[in-house]
Amino acid sequence: MAGGFIALAGVKSLKDNLGMRPPTAPKERNIIMVTRQNVLTIACILVASFTGGAVSHWILASGPASAQAAEDAQGQVTVTAGCVQLVDRDGNVRGKLAVTEDGPSLSMHDADGKQRAALTISAGQPALQMYDTFGTVRLDIGLAKDHARLAMLDSDGRRRVGLLSFPDGSEFRMLDQQGRESIGLLAPPEGPELDLFGPQGGRSVQLVASEDGPRFGMYDSKATQRISLEVTDDNPSLAMSETAGGPRVILNVMEDDPGLTMLDTEGEMHVSLGLEETDTIFELYDADGNALWPMP
């Protein structure tokens, strides 16, 4: 912001003085009461902290301004003010550093005076928000007691992307225009998980990699799992379930031997077909579990 202006507001009132520095104590110098004649020097020090010392010319904005500054034995100058505003040559506010009841805040504005970024600490929680030209928050980054967050919002202020980080894992979620979750990626201690959701918000597909092995599931429109494919103890299995969720058909490979099992609504086996090495096994059972084939 070369060639800009700085305005100091909300500071303590000062007594009239000639801007002369009083004698300093051996270890700590007295407070310097700054008027319009010497506030320019303090302003340059403050602004340099924002600009990296790139400003060569500053002009104090019109109107009364005062500040209080103290210089310690090491020559470090501290400026005390309730609010600091950075304005351009046209008097438009481009930056503001203030302390409110909620906590300190730093806001930045575009050439039209619209707030585009804000860095705040509220209730002990730091946060960074970025705004579009209409004043809507589009990016929100924050840190709470037990997690960090990042959220991306659409032009209507609805959250569309969210990223959370917890001490024991993290989450990444994407939402549709109605705020319903579409994609969820989780990393809990028990293993990563990927969830895909349908148009109505119910889970449609799930992929999990746990300590027991990978698992893949497909769900119907009522979010009931109907197909499950998993590998546990190095044995793959495919299960197809009814609307109530109970498995009805199971296809698996146990100890290198394939098998097919059909069950009733109570989970009782009625048909079993399999291979043991080179032998084919086919079994039929009635509702009471009695063998119908082969005959006893």
Number of C-alpha atoms within 10 A of each C-alpha: 13 12 12 20 24 25 21 23 15 15 16 13 11 13 10 9 10 11 14 11 13 11 8 13 10 7 9 13 17 16 16 19 22 26 20 14 10 16 20 16 12 17 20 18 15 17 20 14 10 12 12 9 13 13 15 10 10 16 14 18 18 10 8 11 19 22 24 19 17 17 16 15 13 9 10 8 16 16 17 16 18 15 18 22 20 21 22 17 12 9 15 17 23 23 21 20 19 17 16 10 7 11 14 16 19 18 20 19 19 14 12 10 14 17 22 20 20 20 18 21 17 14 10 12 12 16 19 18 19 19 19 15 11 10 14 18 23 20 19 19 17 18 17 13 8 9 14 16 18 18 21 18 18 15 13 10 13 18 23 20 20 18 18 17 16 15 9 11 15 18 17 18 20 19 19 15 11 12 12 17 22 21 18 20 18 18 18 15 11 13 15 17 19 17 18 20 20 18 13 14 18 18 24 22 19 19 19 19 17 15 10 13 15 17 18 17 21 18 22 15 14 13 18 19 24 20 20 19 18 21 17 13 10 13 14 19 19 18 21 19 19 15 13 10 15 18 23 20 18 19 18 20 17 15 11 13 13 16 19 18 18 19 18 15 13 10 11 15 20 20 19 16 15 19 15 13 9 7 8 10 12 14 16 17 17 13 11 9 11 12 15 13 12 10 8 6
